Amino acid sequence: MEVPLASASKCELRSVIRFLSAKKVTPIEIHRQLVEVYGEKCIDIKNVRKWSREFNFGRTNVHDEERSGRPSVSDAIVQAVEAEMLKNRRATIRDLEEKLGGLCSSETIRHILVNKLQYHKVSARWVPKQLTEDHMKRRVECATKVVARFEEEGGDFLEGFVTGDETWAHHYTPETKESSKQWRHSDSPKPKKFKATLSAGKVMATVFWDRHGVLLVDFMPRGTTINAARYCETLEKLRCAIKNKRPGLLSTGVKFHHDNARPHTANVTLDLLKKFRWEIIDHPPYSPDVAPSDYHMFPALKKHLGGKKFDSDAEVQKEVNTWLREADGEWYSAGIDKFIVRMRKVLEKNGDYVEK
């Protein structure tokens, strides 16, 4: 049987689909009518459904749009994808595809989000505390003072800058997944990594350093706790270390930076530092992101210890001392220089946490 219209252009068929879709005719019925008039091979049901969806979402153009390697996507579909994503930013591509009722494929949704809308899915990061307005205000105040001093004095501000903190060094620190990456061929068996936990055996190390290297490493005897009296003993050792390793620094002036843990802010500690005549660089609360030991030294130390096993506290202490002693002088300098960079970022972010 010969059909009334044996051939038709794409735009003609799409015009019919648009017309019938506006009349709320189902895609299956539209396809049946098209086949009846234009023949079996005029268009398949899949494309009828596609164009019906596009017209129902506001498309008016029945012609192909210009494209370079990838089919174009109408503004209406882009808006629909973004609107659905904003309802739940944790939604997967498959979730969005289901929510949109087959409006477009998962590959098209990914293309819209990443290439057209410039979205990137990132993990939430852990932060020490939900900062209040007062916390952020305090961070801005501290950062403002530091940056102003640096701009006034230049590199001289960081000369005599001494910082330090405490950290645990375990007998066994599991290697991170990032550290265990290895080259492999696509045909090679995929390596496995078994979950491990930090060992119970550990030692507390208090490390003080400046831009030229480590000044003091003080290990706390097992069974003792850090309190103000113990911390003051460590500060006395630090003063002797500075006198021996940095001749003249005690005379020119030490700019001392540590966090505001209780032993650090106790009256007996403040009295001792006042006696030393050291200038105290303010540190805002809940701010390990601007503490050089926390953002520079200790992460690198933990990475170095990752995967290594020690049988005693003495072995751990020896490894920590060796690593700190062998670290390049430029590495220490870079860690102190980052302090200014991070303080500037605190100002840029109006007191919020700094990532990198």
C-alpha positions in Angstrom: 0.0 0.0 0.0 1.4 3.3 -1.0 1.5 6.0 1.7 0.2 9.5 0.9 3.5 11.2 1.6 6.4 8.9 0.8 9.2 11.3 1.9 9.5 14.2 4.3 12.2 16.4 5.7 13.2 16.1 9.4 11.8 19.6 10.2 8.4 18.6 8.7 8.2 15.5 10.8 9.2 17.5 13.9 6.6 20.2 13.1 3.9 17.5 13.2 5.3 16.1 16.5 5.2 19.6 17.9 1.7 20.2 16.8 0.3 16.9 18.1 2.3 17.2 21.4 0.6 20.6 22.0 -2.7 18.8 21.6 -1.6 16.3 24.3 -1.4 13.4 21.9 0.8 10.6 23.3 4.2 9.8 21.6 2.9 6.3 20.7 -0.2 7.7 18.9 2.0 10.4 17.2 4.3 7.7 15.9 1.3 5.7 14.6 0.0 8.6 12.7 3.4 9.5 11.3 3.9 6.0 10.0 0.4 6.0 8.5 1.1 9.1 6.5 4.9 9.0 5.9 5.7 5.3 6.0 7.4 2.8 8.3 10.9 4.3 8.0 10.1 8.0 8.5 11.1 8.1 12.2 11.3 5.6 15.1 9.4 5.8 18.3 12.6 6.7 20.3 13.0 9.9 18.4 9.3 10.7 18.6 9.5 10.5 22.4 12.7 12.6 22.4 11.2 15.4 20.4 7.9 15.3 22.2 9.8 15.7 25.5 11.8 18.7 24.2 8.7 20.4 22.8 6.8 19.8 26.1 9.8 21.4 28.0 9.5 24.6 25.9 11.5 24.0 22.7 10.2 25.8 19.7 12.9 25.3 17.0 12.2 22.2 14.8 15.6 22.6 13.0 18.9 21.0 14.0 21.1 23.5 16.0 24.7 24.0 15.3 27.0 21.6 17.1 30.6 20.6 17.3 31.0 16.9 18.0 28.1 16.7 20.4 24.3 17.2 19.9 23.1 20.5 21.2 20.8 20.6 24.3 18.0 23.1 24.6 18.1 25.8 27.3 14.9 24.3 28.7 16.5 21.0 29.4 19.6 22.6 30.9 17.4 24.6 33.3 15.4 21.4 34.2 18.6 19.5 35.0 20.0 22.3 37.1 16.7 22.9 39.0 16.4 19.2 39.8 20.1 19.0 40.9 19.7 22.1 43.2 16.9 20.3 45.1 19.5 17.7 46.2 23.1 18.5 45.6 24.1 14.9 46.7 22.0 13.3 43.9 23.8 11.0 41.5 23.5 11.1 37.8 21.2 8.1 37.9 19.1 9.8 40.5 18.7 12.9 38.3 17.9 10.7 35.3 15.0 9.1 37.2 13.7 12.4 38.6 13.6 13.9 35.1 11.5 11.0 33.9 13.8 10.1 31.0 14.0 13.6 29.7 17.6 13.0 28.7 20.2 10.3 29.1 22.7 10.1 31.9 25.5 11.0 29.6 23.6 14.2 28.5 23.0 15.1 32.2 26.7 14.7 33.0 27.6 16.9 29.9 25.1 19.6 31.1 26.3 19.6 34.7 30.1 19.5 34.0 30.5 21.2 30.6 27.6 23.6 30.3 27.0 24.6 34.0 30.5 24.0 35.2 29.5 22.0 38.3 31.9 19.6 40.0 31.0 17.2 42.6 33.3 17.5 45.6 33.4 15.9 49.0 32.7 17.8 52.2 35.8 18.5 54.2 36.2 17.9 57.9 36.7 21.1 60.0 37.5 21.3 63.7 34.3 23.2 64.6 31.4 25.1 63.2 32.8 28.6 63.4 30.5 31.3 64.9 30.6 34.9 63.9 32.7 35.7 66.9 35.2 33.0 65.9 35.5 34.3 62.4 35.8 37.8 63.6 38.7 36.7 65.9 40.4 35.0 63.0 40.1 38.1 60.9 41.6 40.2 63.7 44.6 37.9 64.1 45.1 37.6 60.3 44.9 41.4 60.0 47.7 41.9 62.6 50.0 39.3 61.0 49.6 40.5 57.5 50.1 44.2 58.5 53.3 43.3 60.3 54.6 41.3 57.4 53.8 44.1 54.9 55.6 46.6 57.2 58.6 44.5 58.0 58.8 42.2 54.9 60.9 39.0 55.3 62.4 40.2 58.6 59.1 39.5 60.3 59.6 35.8 59.7 63.1 35.8 61.0 62.9 34.8 64.6 59.5 33.3 64.1 59.4 30.2 66.2 56.4 27.8 66.2 55.6 24.4 67.7 52.9 22.0 68.8 52.4 18.5 70.1 51.5 15.3 68.1 51.2 11.6 68.6 53.6 9.2 66.9 52.3 5.7 66.8 54.2 2.4 66.7 52.1 1.7 63.6 50.4 4.3 61.4 48.4 2.8 58.5 49.5 3.9 55.0 46.9 6.0 53.3 45.3 4.9 50.0 46.9 7.8 48.3 50.4 6.7 49.4 49.7 3.1 48.3 49.0 4.0 44.6 51.0 2.0 42.1 51.5 1.8 38.4 49.6 -1.2 36.9 48.6 -2.4 33.4 44.9 -2.6 32.5 45.2 -6.4 32.5 47.0 -6.5 35.9 45.0 -7.7 38.9 43.7 -4.8 41.0 45.7 -4.4 44.2 43.9 -4.7 47.5 44.4 -2.7 50.7 43.1 -4.0 54.0 41.7 -1.6 56.5 44.0 -1.0 59.5 43.9 1.1 62.6 46.4 3.1 64.5 48.3 1.1 67.1 47.7 1.6 70.8 51.4 2.1 71.4 52.4 5.7 70.8 54.5 8.5 72.1 53.8 12.2 72.4 56.3 14.5 70.6 56.5 18.3 71.1 58.3 19.9 68.2 59.5 23.5 67.9 60.9 24.8 64.7 61.6 27.9 62.6 62.3 28.6 58.9 65.8 27.2 59.2 65.0 23.8 60.8 64.0 22.0 63.9 64.9 23.6 67.2 63.7 21.0 69.8 62.0 17.7 69.9 60.8 16.8 73.4 59.1 13.4 74.0 56.8 13.1 76.9 57.5 10.1 79.2 54.8 7.4 79.0 52.2 7.8 81.7 52.5 11.5 82.1 50.2 14.2 80.8 50.9 17.6 79.4 50.0 20.3 81.9 51.2 23.9 82.4 54.2 22.8 84.6 55.3 20.2 82.1 54.9 22.6 79.2 57.0 25.2 81.0 59.8 22.7 81.4 59.7 22.2 77.7 59.9 25.9 77.1 63.0 26.2 79.3 64.6 23.5 77.0 63.5 25.4 74.0 65.2 28.6 75.2 68.4 26.7 75.7 68.1 25.2 72.2 67.6 28.6 70.7 70.6 30.0 72.5 72.7 27.1 71.2 71.3 26.8 67.6 70.4 30.4 66.8 73.1 32.6 68.4 71.9 36.2 68.9 68.2 35.4 68.4 67.4 35.8 72.1 68.8 39.3 71.9 67.1 40.4 68.7 63.8 38.9 69.8 61.8 35.7 69.4 58.4 35.9 67.8 56.7 32.9 69.4 53.7 31.2 68.0 51.7 28.3 69.4 48.0 27.5 69.6 45.7 28.3 72.6 45.6 24.8 74.3 45.1 25.1 78.0 48.8 24.5 79.0 49.8 27.1 76.5 47.5 29.8 77.9 47.9 29.1 81.6 49.0 32.0 83.8 52.2 30.2 84.8 53.1 29.7 81.0 52.3 33.4 80.2 54.4 34.5 83.1 57.4 32.4 81.9 57.1 33.8 78.3 56.9 37.3 79.7 60.1 36.6 81.7 61.7 35.4 78.4 60.6 38.7 76.8 59.3 36.8 73.8 56.7 38.4 71.5 53.6 36.2 71.4 51.9 36.0 68.0 48.2 35.6 68.5 46.5 32.4 67.4 42.7 32.4 66.9 40.7 29.6 68.5 39.8 26.4 66.6 42.3 27.2 63.8 44.7 24.4 63.0 44.5 25.5 59.4 46.8 28.5 60.2 49.1 26.6 62.6 52.3 25.7 60.7 52.8 22.4 62.5 49.3 21.3 61.7 49.1 22.3 58.0 52.8 21.6 57.1 54.9 19.5 59.5 52.7 16.9 61.1 50.8 15.8 57.9 54.2 15.2 56.2 55.5 13.3 59.3 52.4 11.1 59.5 52.8 10.3 55.8 56.5 9.3 56.3 55.5 7.1 59.2 52.7 5.5 57.3 53.1 1.7 56.8 56.2 1.5 59.1 56.1 -0.7 62.2 58.1 -0.1 65.4 58.6 -2.4 68.3 59.3 0.3 71.0 58.9 3.9 71.9 62.7 4.3 71.4 62.4 3.2 67.8 59.6 5.6 67.1 61.5 8.5 68.7 64.6 7.7 66.6 62.6 7.6 63.4 61.0 11.0 64.2 64.3 12.6 65.1 66.0 11.2 61.9 63.2 12.5 59.6 63.1 15.9 61.2 66.9 16.2 61.1 67.2 15.2 57.4 64.3 17.4 56.2 65.6 20.0 53.7 66.0 23.6 55.0 63.9 24.9 52.2 61.1 22.7 53.3 61.1 24.3 56.8 61.2 27.8 55.2 58.3 27.0 52.9 56.2 25.9 55.9 56.7 29.3 57.6 56.1 31.2 54.4 52.8 29.5 54.0 51.7 31.1 57.3 51.4 34.5 55.6 49.7 33.0 52.6 47.1 31.3 54.8 46.5 34.4 56.9 45.8 36.3 53.7 43.3 33.7 52.6 41.6 34.0 56.0 41.0 37.6 55.2 39.8 36.8 51.7 37.3 34.3 53.1 36.1 36.7 55.8 37.4 34.4 58.6 36.3 31.0 57.2 38.5 28.0 57.2 41.3 27.7 54.6 41.7 24.5 52.7 45.0 24.8 50.8 
